[in-house]
C-alpha cells in the first residue's frame, strides 16, 4: 500500500543445475539429489544472512518494530517475485489478576496480528511449508527469539525463487 519494495541481490552462485526448469530423471540419476542439495547450499550467502539480520527491525508484537518487521518481510518476498499476502488473525489472551479479599478478576484482551505468506508455485499441487516466526516474547529482543529463523527463511526464498520446482513451496513468517 504505497510502500517501495527494498532492493535485494538476486544473483545466484555458479551451479550446473539449470534454473527455471525441473531436473530430468537422467540428471537426477547422474548427479543424485545430494548434488542438487549441495548446489543449493552453495548459493547461501553469509553476507546476505548478516544483511537480513541487521536490517530486519526489532520490536515486540503489536509495536512499531513489529509493523516494520512485517513490512520488511512482505516487501522482501515481493521484491524477488514471489506471490505474497497477509494472513490476518485475532489472538485472545485471558489475564487473571488478584483483587481485594483473595478475589480474582479476569479480563480477555484481543490483539490483531498478521502472518506473511509467500507462495512459490510448483508443477504439482503438493506443498511444502517452510516457516519461521518474527515476533518476540514480551521483554526479549527479537534477535534472541527468531530473527535468525527469518533470515534463513528469506535466504531460502531468494535461492529457490530461481528454480522451477515440482512441489509448491509456501513460506510462512508467523507473528504472535
N, C-alpha and C positions, 0 to 999 in steps of 0.2 A: 504494500500500500504506500507507494511513493518513496520507498527506500531503494537506494542504489546497491546492487549486489557487489560484494567485495571481490577483488581480483585474486585468483589463486593460480599457481603454476599447474599446468596441465600436461607437462612433457613427461611421458613415461620413460623409464630407463630402457636401454637396449635389451631386446629379448627376441628370440627367434620365433616365439609364438605370434601368429598373425592376429592383429586386433580386428574387432568388429566382425568376427565370424566364429563359428564353433569349430573346435578341433575335430578333425576327421578320425574315424576309427584307426586308420593307418598311423596317424600322428600319435595317438594315444598308445598304440601297440609299439611304436618305435621309441617314444620318449617316456611313456607312462605318466601316471597322474603325479608322481613325485616331481618329475621335471616341471610340470605345469605349476605346482605349488612353489617350487624353488624359484621359478621365473617370476611369479607374482611377489614373493617375499623379497626378491632382489630389487623390486621397484619401491619398496618402503623407504621414505626419506626421513632420516632422523632430523634434518633441518626443518622440514615441514611439520613434523610432530612437535618440535620445540616452538615453532611459529604458532601453531594452533593453541598450545598451552599458554603462550604469552598473550595472545590476542583474545582468547575466549574469556569473556568477562566473569568475574567472581560475583557472587551475590547469593542471597538467600531466596528461597521460594517466595514468590509474590512481591519481590523487591525490584528496584531499578536494575540491579545486576542480573536478576532472573530474566527480565524482559530483554535486556541487551544480549544475554546468552542465547535466548530463544531466537532472536532475530539473526544473530551471527550464524547459528546452525542452519536456520532456514535459508538464509542467503548463500551459505556455502553450497548446500545441495543444489540450489537453483543455478548457481554460477557454473557448475560442472554439468549442467543439462539434465539433471535427474528430476522427474516429476515430484514435486514436494507439496505437502499440505499440512495444515494444523489439525490436530485431533483434540477438541476441547472436552473437558470433563469437570465435574464438581467433586471435590473431596470434602466429606463431612467428618468432623472431629468433635467428639464429646469430651468436655472438660468438667471434671468433678472437683469441687473445692469446698473446704470446711467453712462453716459459718458458726454463729453462736450456739452454745449448749450441745456440742457434738453433733450438730445437724450438718447435713451436706446439701449442697446445691449443685445442680447440673445445668450446663448450657451446651448447645450444639452450635458449632461455628462451621460455616461453609466457605470454602475457598475455590475460586475458579482458576484452573490451570489449563495448559495446552502441551501436548506432546507434538513432536515434529516427526512426520512420517514421509520418507522419500522412497519411491519405488523405481527400481531399475528392471524393466520388463525383460523376461527371457523368452525363449522359444516354446516353452512348455508352461502349463498353468501352475505346476507345483512351485511352492515358495520356500525360501529360506529367510528367516528373520535374524538380523544382526542388530543387537541392541546395546545401549548404554544409557545412563541417566546423568542429567546435568544439574539437578537440584543440589541442595546441600542440607545438612542437618542443622537445626536451629542456630547453634553458635560456632559451627565449624566452617572454615573457608572451603570453597568448592574444590580446590585442588586436592584437599585431603579426602574429599568424598568421591568424586569420579570424573574430574577433568581429564585424567589420563585415558579413561574409557572412551570419552567423547572424542579425544584426539585420535585414538586408534580407529574409531568408527568413521571419522571424516577421511582418514588416510585410506581405509579400505574402500570407501565410496569413490575417492579420487582414482584409485588404481582400477577398480572393477568397472568404472564408467567407460573405460577404453575398450571393453570387450563385449562381444555378443555372447551371452551366456545361455545355457539351456534352461536353467531354472530362474525364476524371478527372484530378485534379491530385494527385500524390504528392510530398509534402515530405519530404526526407530530410536529417537532420542527422547527418553522418558523424563518427565518432570514430576515433582511431588512425591 
